[in-house]
Each structure stands twice: as C-alpha cells, then as structure tokens.
Amino acid sequence: MKVTIARTAGFCMGVRRAVEMVLETANRAEGPVYTFGPLIHNPQVMDILREKGVSVLDTPPESGRGTVLIRAHGVGPEVAERLEKAGFTVVDATCPRVRMVQRLIQKHVEEGWLPVIAGDADHPEVMGLVGHSGGKAVVIRDADGVDTLPDAEKILLVAQTTQDTQSFVKIRERLLARFPEAKIKNTICDSTRKRQDEIREMAKAADAIVVVGGKNSGNTRRLAQIAKEAGVPAWHVEGAEELDLKELSKVERIGVTAGASTPNWIIRAVLRRLENPDCARGGFRRTLGRLQRFLVLTNIYVGLGAGALAWASGLYRGAPPSAAAILIACSYVISMHLANNFIGANALRTNDPDRAGFYALHRRLLLALAVGAGIVGVFTGTVLGALPFGILLCMMTLGLLYNVRIVPKRFKSRYIRLRAVPGSKAALIAVAWGVVCALLPALAREDPLRALDVFVFVWACAMVFVRSAFFDFLDVQVDRIVGQETFATWIGEKRTLWVIQAVLAVLAAGQALAALTGLSGAIGLALLPPVAAFALLVRAHTRDMLSHGYRLEFLVETNFVFAGALAWAWSAA
C-alpha cells in the first residue's frame, strides 16, 4: 500500500495558537481555568485539557472566578461582556482570521450594509459573527438560500472561514445575479482553501481517502464530503482504532488528510496503523514490515544501533572495541529505553498509543527483556575495570530516575523530576550514549585519555543529540499538550530544526578538519555519509516526503548501523 499524507493535514494556525494559549494560561493562572465552549472540535485534546483541570463553560453564569478563554471560533461581544461582569478574567483566543471577519461585519453594519454569511447557522463561529452584527446578519447554507434574502440596497457577502470553496462560488454567483451591486468578501481561510484543493487533487490519484478528525468538526466533515463527491471511497475516523484494516488491505493507493483541529499525534497513529504489516500486499513485504515493526517497538534495533555506534567509535579512536564494550552499549540502551517507556506509560498512551498497546500486550516479555538486558550490562561492565563500572552504574541509576519523582512532596518545585528540566531528555540521552559507546571503552585502558578520545566522545554525543532532538521535534505537539518538557517545547520547532542542521554542519566540518589535521586519520572522512544521511532524512520529513511512522524511526536508527558498517568497511580496506 502506498500512503500519501496531505501537506496541510493537522492544526491550522488559529487552532495551534488557541491550544498554546490555553496551555500557557493553565500553567500560570491562579484559580480555575475554563474555555467558553469546547476549545476545539477534537475529543482527544479535550480529554487531555480536562485532565489538566481545564473545564468547559457553555453559558455565562451570573458570577464566577478564574480565567475563561474564548475559543478559536470566537463569540459575540455580548458574551464576552457577560463573562467579565460575572467576575472572570477573559483571554481572547479567537483566531486572527475570524477576528478579521468580525471587524469587517461590524464596520459594514455601522455603514448600513446587510451582512450575509455563507455557512452553518449552528456553528460557533457563525453564531459569533452574527453577534458582531448586532443580530442583523442573515445566514444562508447554500445557493438556494439567496432566494430567501430580503430586498436590500447594500449587501455584504462573507463566508464562514471553514466554508466549502465551491459552495461559496455558487452562492456568490446566485447572489450577484439577484443583487448585482452586492459586495463580495471571500473570507474563507487560506488553510481551509488549501486543504480542500489538496484533497480534490489527492482524490484523483488515490483509490481511497482517510480523513482524520472529530466527528463534530465542520471543516473535517467537509473534507470527507469533498472526497466522496470526487467519487473516491472515504473513511472519516476520529482515531486509528476506527480503521478497518481488512478493507484497507484491498487498497493500493490511499491518501490521508486531517481537519484543522486534529493534532499531529493522532494523524501519526493513523499512519502507523496504515503501516501495519497486515495491510501490505505480498508475503515478503508483509514479513519485512512485521520484522521492522517488531525491532522498533522492542527497542532491539535501537540497541543494535548503539552497538554499531560503539564499534564505530572504537575504530574512530584507532582501537577496535572489545565485544564486552559493544555488548554493554547494546544492553544499556535496550534496558533504559524499555524501562522508561514502562515508567512513562501514561504519557505513552497519549503520545504513541500503538506502542502503548504493544507494551500492554507483551508486558511480561518486554519486562523480562529490560531486566535481562540490564543484568547483562552490569555483569559485563565488571570486565572494564572499577572506574568504568562505577560510571555505568551511575548512568543506569540516572536513567531509571529520569521519569521518577526525586523531590519530596513537601517541597514545592517545578522540577520534581529530571524530565521536567527543559531540554534534559535530548541532552541526557546524548551524554548517556556517548559515555557507554565511546567514553567507557576509552577509560578501560590504563593510559590517560587522549585528545582523540575526547573528540570521539563529543562526536558520538552529537550524533545521538541530533537523533533525540529530531524525535523531540516530531513529538512537540503532544509533548506541549501533556506538559512534557523537551528540547523542542523549550526553544520551539523552528529553532530546533535550526539547531539540528547547525549541529550536523559542525559535525561534518569537525570530522573533515580532524582528518585533515591528522587527529583522527582518514576514517573521519569515511564516517561523513551518516551525517549527510541524517541531514537528508530531516529534509525529507520537513518537505513531507517521509511521514512520521515506524519506517522513519527505522531509518533514523539505521544511521548508526550505517556508521558501524562504514567503520568496518574502512578498517577492512
């Protein structure tokens, strides 16, 4: 099955802004926090906000306290006034594009125009627009509604920002036929227009379409309707669990899009389910897919990548590492990744439900693998000497404490866990891998550390930092919503990408310089391709050539296996 993901799928600017505003308010505001009506039409996001203590107000009460956020759809001015009079602090999270339409309507009403809104009269955005007209606006759903309009000299036509573009064109043509002097303002959001145009183009090349988003989301329902009108089978699902793999396995080419209120992690869960090996055609592809998924979910492949990095690091230092050093790197990484996934199971259920389901189904097997790998790592570490063994124990302890509360409850602190420290995840993982893959084998020698040993340690840390920061970038949306501090939530998505690219550039320059100055020898040039491969993977994903699924994870971890293979080939040559 070939899966194509729409470039426009997921949160639009207005929804992203509203979600970030409510999360910021929930973290800093004193007293209860509310949204007036559901913040967005997505049940999963609303469940998370409810768990964070954010409640929903459907009508303004006579009195109250706390903070109320006006959702992205906006409200009429009288609603905001009633909330303020009731005693609430009101934070306006109305989408800037919706606010522009509100002001447009207000201005024209003051000048004696009759506003006509093309949209759904029961939609919250349209109700707010009518409120900003002082109740004078007329709402029509389709072109036939033009015939019901009263006679007026000055008519202004606007659209609900998520209105279907083709429906608006028909309304405009009918309106101009009856009212040639009418003023037309196409206020459909650019994001909405692009989504609808893209799904029409996608339908031409796909055998079926999957539309992801809330069943009560107007713009999402409209996307599913457009796909069906194009004559393509379409499934509108709220989550991956609603997909029928038996039916989907009959489809060769499938397109995936999502409404403006659908978070990225739900889209990713759908993509991962579509990557299910049972959907693959052909025995070889199905077997390969199952093996790939198994290696990723059990963390065995990431462990193999750590072993390959230890091998490459040893050859980079000029001394092939011992089998013990490679085994320690493999077992440490497998054990720590499995343990922290079990400890952080609550976040995993939101961030990666497919992985969470796999862990629940194979709990005993994975726990045995985690414990067994940890025991193997500890016992193997004894052969490296007292200092490396002591460092290994410290690293394992810190790894296990990452998701555990370390500050007693009687002390009020934001940083009650190591994971609460901004950027700690990417930094600690990078250092941990660097220690077990490059530093411990160097310390096992009786000779003092050389400049080359330090250089290779930094090189290994940088390679792993890029990996961790990239995964943080992929998970930034859900991490921000569930309150997990990562490198990407700390500095933002654009800056994270810039840092990744900068680190890769410095890595390539450093390796070339070390080789040319004689610090490392020619192997530094031989290990440049994995750096370039990392850069290509990041670029491919940001250009929507690779979706976030098991294949992308497998390719990222393959970079370390690639580095190990190149180091072996160089040493053999």
C-alpha positions in Angstrom: 0.0 0.0 0.0 1.2 3.5 -0.9 0.2 6.1 1.7 0.3 9.8 0.8 -0.2 12.4 3.6 -1.6 15.8 2.8 0.8 18.7 3.4 -2.0 20.7 5.0 -3.1 18.0 7.5 -3.3 18.9 11.2 -3.6 22.0 13.3 -4.1 25.3 11.5 -2.6 28.5 12.8 -5.7 29.6 14.7 -6.1 26.2 16.5 -2.4 25.9 17.3 -2.5 29.4 18.8 -5.6 28.7 20.8 -4.2 25.4 22.2 -0.9 27.1 23.2 -2.7 30.0 24.8 -4.9 27.7 27.0 -1.9 25.6 28.0 0.1 28.7 29.0 -2.9 30.0 30.9 -3.4 26.7 32.7 0.3 26.7 33.8 0.4 30.3 35.2 -3.1 31.4 36.0 -4.4 31.4 39.6 -7.8 29.8 40.2 -9.8 27.7 37.8 -9.4 27.8 34.1 -12.3 27.5 31.6 -12.9 27.6 27.9 -16.1 29.0 26.7 -17.4 26.0 24.8 -15.1 23.2 23.6 -11.7 24.8 22.7 -11.6 22.8 19.5 -13.7 20.0 18.0 -11.4 17.2 18.9 -12.4 14.8 21.7 -8.8 13.6 22.4 -7.5 17.1 23.0 -10.5 18.0 25.2 -9.9 14.9 27.3 -6.3 16.0 27.9 -7.3 19.5 28.8 -9.9 18.1 31.2 -7.2 16.1 32.9 -5.1 19.3 33.2 -8.0 20.9 35.1 -9.4 23.0 32.2 -13.2 22.9 32.3 -15.8 24.0 29.7 -18.4 26.7 30.2 -21.4 26.5 27.9 -23.2 29.6 29.1 -22.0 32.7 31.1 -23.0 32.3 34.8 -24.2 35.1 36.9 -21.0 35.0 39.0 -17.7 33.2 38.9 -14.0 33.4 39.4 -10.9 32.3 37.4 -10.0 32.6 33.8 -12.1 32.0 30.7 -10.6 31.6 27.3 -12.6 32.5 24.2 -12.0 29.7 21.8 -10.7 30.0 18.3 -14.2 30.2 16.8 -14.8 33.5 18.7 -18.0 34.7 20.4 -20.3 37.7 20.1 -19.3 40.8 22.1 -22.3 40.4 24.5 -21.0 37.0 25.6 -17.5 38.4 26.5 -19.2 41.3 28.4 -21.3 38.9 30.4 -18.3 36.8 31.3 -16.4 39.9 32.5 -19.4 41.2 34.5 -19.6 37.7 36.1 -16.1 38.2 37.5 -14.0 36.2 35.1 -10.7 37.2 33.6 -11.3 36.8 29.9 -8.5 35.8 27.5 -9.4 36.1 23.8 -8.0 33.1 21.8 -10.2 33.9 18.8 -8.4 33.0 15.5 -7.0 36.2 14.0 -8.7 35.4 10.7 -12.1 35.0 12.4 -11.5 38.3 14.2 -10.8 40.0 10.9 -14.3 38.8 9.6 -15.9 40.0 12.9 -14.4 43.5 12.4 -15.4 43.5 8.7 -19.0 42.8 9.6 -19.1 45.4 12.4 -17.7 48.1 10.1 -20.2 47.4 7.4 -23.2 47.2 9.8 -22.3 50.7 11.0 -22.3 51.9 7.4 -25.8 50.4 6.8 -24.9 47.2 5.0 -26.8 43.9 5.4 -24.3 41.1 6.2 -25.0 37.8 4.6 -22.9 34.9 6.0 -22.4 31.7 3.9 -22.1 29.0 6.5 -23.8 26.8 9.1 -26.1 28.8 11.4 -25.4 26.4 14.3 -21.6 26.6 14.0 -20.0 28.5 16.9 -18.0 30.8 14.6 -21.1 31.8 12.7 -23.0 32.4 15.9 -20.2 34.7 17.0 -20.3 36.6 13.6 -24.0 37.1 13.9 -23.4 38.5 17.4 -20.9 41.0 16.0 -23.5 42.2 13.5 -25.9 43.0 16.4 -28.2 40.2 15.2 -28.7 41.8 11.8 -26.7 39.3 9.7 -28.5 36.6 7.7 -27.0 33.1 7.4 -27.5 31.0 4.3 -26.3 27.4 3.9 -26.3 27.1 0.1 -27.1 28.9 -3.1 -30.9 28.3 -2.7 -30.7 30.5 0.5 -30.1 33.5 -1.7 -33.8 33.4 -2.8 -34.9 33.8 0.8 -32.9 37.0 1.4 -34.8 40.3 2.0 -34.5 43.1 -0.5 -31.7 45.4 0.4 -29.7 48.1 -1.4 -26.4 47.3 0.2 -25.5 43.6 0.8 -22.1 42.3 2.0 -21.4 38.6 1.5 -18.8 36.9 3.7 -18.1 33.3 4.5 -17.6 31.1 7.5 -13.8 30.7 7.4 -14.1 26.9 7.0 -16.8 27.1 4.3 -16.5 24.9 1.2 -14.9 27.0 -1.6 -17.1 25.6 -4.4 -20.3 26.1 -2.4 -19.2 29.7 -1.8 -18.7 30.2 -5.5 -22.2 29.0 -6.2 -23.7 31.3 -3.5 -21.7 34.3 -4.9 -22.9 33.7 -8.5 -26.5 33.4 -7.4 -26.2 36.5 -5.1 -24.7 38.7 -7.9 -27.4 37.6 -10.3 -30.1 38.9 -7.9 -28.0 41.8 -6.3 -25.5 43.0 -8.9 -24.2 45.7 -6.6 -23.5 43.3 -3.7 -20.0 43.5 -2.1 -18.3 40.1 -2.1 -15.6 39.3 0.5 -14.2 35.7 0.3 -13.2 35.2 3.9 -12.6 31.5 3.7 -9.3 30.9 5.5 -6.3 30.1 3.2 -5.6 27.0 5.3 -9.2 25.8 4.6 -8.9 26.6 0.9 -5.6 24.7 0.6 -6.9 21.7 2.4 -9.9 21.4 0.1 -7.9 22.0 -3.0 -5.4 19.4 -1.9 -7.9 16.7 -1.1 -9.5 17.2 -4.6 -6.1 16.7 -6.2 -5.3 13.8 -3.9 -8.6 12.1 -4.8 -7.5 12.0 -8.5 -4.5 9.8 -7.6 -5.8 7.8 -4.7 -8.0 4.7 -4.5 -9.4 5.8 -1.2 -9.1 8.7 1.3 -8.9 8.6 5.1 -10.0 11.9 6.8 -8.9 12.2 10.4 -10.7 14.4 12.9 -13.6 14.9 15.3 -17.0 13.8 14.0 -18.4 17.2 15.2 -15.8 19.2 13.4 -17.4 21.1 10.5 -14.2 21.5 8.4 -13.3 17.8 8.9 -16.7 16.6 7.8 -16.5 18.9 4.8 -13.2 17.3 3.7 -14.8 13.8 3.9 -17.7 15.1 1.9 -15.4 16.5 -0.8 -13.6 13.2 -1.1 -16.9 11.4 -1.5 -18.2 13.9 -4.1 -15.0 13.2 -6.1 -16.1 9.6 -6.3 -13.5 8.1 -4.0 -14.3 5.8 -1.1 -13.7 7.9 2.1 -13.4 7.0 5.8 -13.9 9.7 8.4 -12.3 8.5 11.6 -11.5 10.1 14.9 -8.7 7.8 15.7 -6.6 4.9 14.4 -8.7 2.3 16.2 -11.6 3.0 13.8 -9.7 1.9 10.7 -10.8 -1.3 9.1 -7.5 -3.0 8.2 -9.3 -5.8 6.3 -10.9 -3.2 4.0 -7.8 -1.1 3.7 -5.7 -4.1 2.7 -7.6 -4.1 -0.6 -6.5 -0.6 -1.4 -3.3 0.1 -3.3 -3.1 3.9 -3.0 -4.5 5.7 -0.1 -4.5 9.4 0.8 -4.6 10.8 4.3 -5.7 14.2 5.4 -7.0 15.8 8.6 -9.1 18.6 9.8 -7.7 21.8 11.3 -8.4 20.7 14.8 -6.7 17.3 14.5 -3.4 17.0 16.5 -0.3 15.5 14.8 -0.1 12.5 17.2 -3.5 11.3 16.1 -2.5 11.6 12.4 0.7 9.7 13.3 -1.2 7.0 15.0 -3.4 6.6 11.9 -0.3 6.5 9.6 1.3 3.8 11.9 -1.8 1.7 11.7 -1.8 2.0 7.9 1.8 0.8 8.1 0.6 -2.3 9.8 2.2 -5.3 8.0 -1.3 -6.9 7.6 -2.1 -4.1 5.1 0.9 -4.9 3.0 0.5 -6.9 -0.3 2.8 -9.8 -0.9 4.3 -12.2 1.6 7.8 -10.7 1.5 6.6 -7.1 2.2 4.3 -8.3 4.9 7.1 -10.3 6.6 9.6 -7.4 6.3 7.1 -4.9 7.7 6.4 -7.2 10.7 10.1 -7.6 11.4 10.7 -3.8 11.1 7.8 -3.0 13.5 9.0 -5.7 16.0 12.6 -4.4 16.0 11.4 -0.8 16.5 8.8 -1.5 19.2 11.0 -3.8 21.3 13.9 -1.3 21.1 16.1 -4.2 19.8 17.0 -2.2 16.7 17.9 0.9 18.7 20.2 -1.3 20.8 21.8 -2.6 17.7 22.4 0.9 16.6 24.1 1.7 19.9 26.3 -1.4 19.5 27.2 -0.2 15.9 28.0 3.3 17.3 30.3 1.7 19.9 32.1 -0.2 17.2 32.4 2.9 15.0 33.6 5.0 18.0 36.3 2.4 18.8 37.6 2.3 15.3 37.5 6.1 15.2 39.8 6.1 18.2 42.1 3.7 16.4 41.4 0.6 18.5 38.6 -1.9 17.7 36.4 -2.1 20.8 36.1 -5.3 22.8 33.0 -7.5 22.5 32.2 -6.5 26.1 32.1 -2.8 25.2 29.7 -3.4 22.3 27.5 -5.7 24.5 27.4 -3.1 27.2 26.2 -0.4 24.8 23.5 -2.6 23.3 22.2 -3.9 26.6 22.3 -0.4 28.3 20.3 1.3 25.6 17.7 -1.5 25.3 17.3 -1.7 29.1 16.9 2.1 29.6 14.6 2.7 26.7 12.3 -0.2 27.8 12.3 0.8 31.5 11.5 4.5 30.8 8.7 3.5 28.4 7.2 1.4 31.2 7.7 4.2 33.8 6.2 6.8 31.5 3.3 4.6 30.4 0.7 7.4 31.0 2.4 9.8 28.5 3.0 6.9 26.1 -0.8 6.2 25.9 -1.3 9.7 24.5 1.9 10.2 22.6 2.1 6.8 21.0 -1.0 4.6 21.5 0.2 1.9 19.2 3.4 1.4 21.1 1.5 1.6 24.4 -0.8 -1.2 23.1 2.2 -3.3 22.1 3.7 -2.8 25.6 0.4 -3.8 27.3 0.1 -6.9 25.1 3.7 -8.1 25.6 4.3 -6.7 29.0 5.9 -9.8 30.6 8.2 -10.4 27.6 9.4 -6.8 27.4 9.9 -6.5 31.2 12.0 -9.7 31.0 14.0 -8.2 28.2 14.5 -4.9 30.1 15.7 -6.7 33.3 17.8 -9.2 31.4 19.5 -6.5 29.3 20.2 -4.5 32.5 21.7 -7.6 34.2 23.8 -8.4 31.2 25.1 -4.8 31.0 26.0 -4.7 34.7 27.8 -8.0 34.8 29.6 -7.3 31.5 30.7 -3.9 32.9 32.8 -5.6 35.6 35.4 -6.6 33.0 36.1 -2.9 32.1 37.5 -2.0 35.5 36.4 -0.3 38.6 36.0 3.3 37.2 34.1 2.4 34.0 31.9 0.0 36.1 31.1 2.7 38.6 30.2 5.2 35.9 28.0 2.6 34.2 26.1 2.1 37.5 25.6 5.8 37.9 24.3 6.1 34.3 21.8 3.3 34.8 20.6 4.9 38.1 20.1 8.3 36.4 18.3 6.6 33.5 15.9 4.9 35.8 15.3 8.1 37.8 14.5 10.2 34.7 10.7 9.7 35.0 10.6 9.2 38.8 9.8 11.9 41.3 13.0 12.9 43.1 11.8 16.0 45.0 9.7 15.2 48.1 6.1 16.3 48.0 6.6 18.7 50.9 8.9 20.8 48.7 7.2 22.9 46.1 9.2 22.8 42.9 8.5 22.8 39.2 11.4 20.4 38.7 10.2 17.4 40.7 11.5 15.0 38.0 14.6 15.1 35.8 12.3 15.1 32.7 10.8 18.4 33.9 14.1 20.2 33.2 13.8 21.9 29.8 15.8 20.1 27.2 17.0 17.4 29.6 15.8 14.5 27.6 17.9 15.2 24.4 20.9 16.2 26.4 20.9 13.3 28.9 20.3 10.7 26.2 23.1 12.1 24.1 25.6 12.1 27.0 24.5 8.6 28.2 25.0 7.1 24.7 28.3 8.9 24.4 29.5 7.6 27.7 28.6 3.9 27.1 29.6 3.9 23.4 32.8 6.0 23.4 34.0 7.0 26.9 33.8 3.8 28.9 35.9 1.7 26.4 38.5 4.6 26.4 38.5 4.6 30.2 39.0 0.9 30.3 42.6 1.4 29.0 45.3 2.0 31.5 46.5 5.0 29.5 45.2 8.5 30.2 42.6 10.0 27.9 43.9 11.5 24.7 42.5 14.4 22.7 41.2 11.9 20.1 39.2 10.1 22.8 37.5 13.3 23.8 36.8 14.2 20.2 35.2 10.8 19.5 33.1 11.1 22.7 31.8 14.5 21.6 31.2 13.1 18.1 29.1 10.2 19.5 27.2 12.6 21.8 26.5 15.0 18.8 25.2 12.1 16.6 22.8 11.0 19.3 21.7 14.5 20.2 20.6 15.0 16.6 18.6 11.8 16.8 16.9 12.8 20.1 16.3 16.4 19.1 14.7 15.2 15.8 12.3 12.9 17.7 11.5 15.8 20.1 10.7 17.9 17.0 8.3 15.1 15.8 6.6 14.9 19.1 6.5 18.6 20.0 2.7 18.9 19.7 1.7 16.2 22.1 4.6 16.9 24.5 3.4 20.5 24.7 -0.1 19.4 25.4 0.7 16.8 28.1 3.2 19.2 29.7 6.4 17.2 28.9 9.5 19.5 28.8 11.7 18.7 25.8 14.2 20.5 23.7 11.6 21.3 21.1 9.0 22.6 23.5 11.7 24.7 25.2 13.1 26.5 22.2 10.3 25.9 19.6 10.0 23.9 16.4 11.8 26.2 14.0 14.8 26.8 16.4 15.0 23.0 17.0 15.3 22.4 13.2 17.9 25.1 13.0 20.0 23.6 15.9 19.8 20.1 14.3 21.0 21.5 11.0 23.8 23.5 12.7 25.0 20.5 14.7 25.1 18.4 11.6 27.1 21.1 9.8 29.5 21.4 12.7 29.9 17.7 12.8 30.8 17.4 9.2 33.2 20.3 9.4 34.8 18.8 12.6 35.2 15.4 11.1 36.8 16.8 8.0 39.1 19.1 10.0 40.2 16.2 12.3 41.0 14.0 9.4 43.0 16.8 7.6 45.0 17.7 10.7 45.9 14.1 11.4 43.9 13.9 14.7 41.7 11.1 13.6 43.0 9.8 10.2 41.0 9.2 7.1 38.3 7.3 9.0 36.7 10.7 9.8 36.0 11.2 6.1 34.7 7.7 5.8 32.1 8.5 8.5 30.8 11.6 6.8 27.9 9.7 4.9 25.9 9.0 8.1 25.9 12.8 8.9 24.7 13.5 5.4 22.1 10.8 5.7 20.8 12.4 8.9 20.5 15.8 7.1 18.7 14.2 4.2 16.2 12.4 6.5 15.4 15.7 8.3 15.0 17.5 5.0 12.8 14.7 3.5 10.5 14.8 6.5 10.2 18.6 6.6 9.3 18.5 2.9 6.6 15.9 3.6 8.5 13.2 1.7 8.6 11.0 4.8 5.8 10.7 7.3 6.4 10.1 11.0 5.9 6.3 11.3 7.9 3.2 12.0 9.7 3.5 8.7 11.1 6.9 9.6 12.1 5.7 13.1 13.8 2.6 11.5 15.7 4.9 9.0 16.9 7.2 11.8 18.2 4.2 13.8 19.7 2.8 10.6 22.1 5.8 10.5 24.0 4.3 13.5 24.1 0.8 11.9 25.3 2.6 8.7 28.1 4.3 10.7 29.2 0.9 12.1 29.1 -0.7 8.7 31.2 2.1 7.2 33.7 1.9 10.0 34.1 -1.9 9.5 34.5 -1.4 5.7 37.1 1.2 6.3 39.1 -1.0 8.7 38.8 -4.0 6.4 40.1 -1.9 3.5 
